[in-house]
Amino acid sequence: MNYRTIPAPLLMISSAILLSSSIALGADGEQGIFNRLFGPGEAPGVAPVDNPLYLQECGSCHFAYQPGLLPARSWNNLMGGLENHFGENAELPAGDAKALTDYLVRNAADHANFKRSRKIMNALPPGDTPLRVSDTPYFIDKHGQLSREMVQDNPEVVSISRCGACHTTADKGSFSESAVRIPGFGRWEDKDR
């Protein structure tokens, strides 16, 4: 059977259903089939980390923050000060430091085509160079309603910088509220906010 033998009303209905489901985001917050098939639009979330050296060198000590969570100028400053990286010496061999800086800058929020990266950049005052993701206005706005009990006093979270403690799909670059599970408190969307 080809499309010419399908009755017109049925063809119109099935086309409408396909189009609406194709454009919509899936339940996992990823792009709909329309964007996957017909080209990139602005993708949701941020690009997941895909650099083994970054995962090894940075992700072994803390959450491997996706490059799309900070602008290039922030990554340049962070990588230029590894001898005092938030009170720790995180110096790397020169070649590794350059390779990681290049990766971070190339995939930074101001060079990314991801929705959350764009929102981070739009909320950031021009020239502002935050060294922590948690210092960006976008992050502060999104996390401002969290109580001390949910974060600092929560032994399974302890710090706002531990993204993966509550964002169950953070390592994939998805920070969708529907995937937030605060240990001891449950789903974020179920909370009175």
C-alpha positions, 0 to 999 in steps of 0.5 A: 500500500502506498500513500495514494491508496490511503483515504485522504482523511486518514492520511491527514490525521496520521500526518498530523500525529506524526508531525506533532510527535516528531516536533515534541520532546521525548519524555527523556528530554531529548530531541524529537524525531523531527530534529533527529531526522531533518537536522539540528535545531537548538538541542535541549540541555547541554552537550554531554562530556565526550572527552575521555581525558576530561573525564579522567582528569577532572571527573575523577575528583568532581562531577565532570561539568559539561563545557556548555555550562560556562562561557569560554572565558570562564574555562580559559580562566579555570584552566589557567589557574590549575595550581590553585583550583579552589584550594587544590593543586590540579596542575596537569602536563602542558600538553594535557592542559592545552588539549583540555582547554581547547576541548572546553573552549570549543564546546563552551556555552557561548559556542554551543547550540544547546538550549540550556547553554543559550539560557546560561549565556542570556542570563550572564552579564556581558564580560562576567566570568564566573569560575563556578557553574553555581555562580551563574545567574541562571543556576542561581535562579533555578536553584534558589528555592532549595532549602538548606535541609535539601542540600547542605544538611542532606548527607547524600547531597552536601553541596549544590555542586554535586549535580549528579546527586539530584539530577539523575540524567546530568551525566547525559547533559539533561538537567530536566526538572522531571529527572530531579530526585532529591535524596530523601525528598523525592521528585522535585516537581512533587515539592511545594515551591 
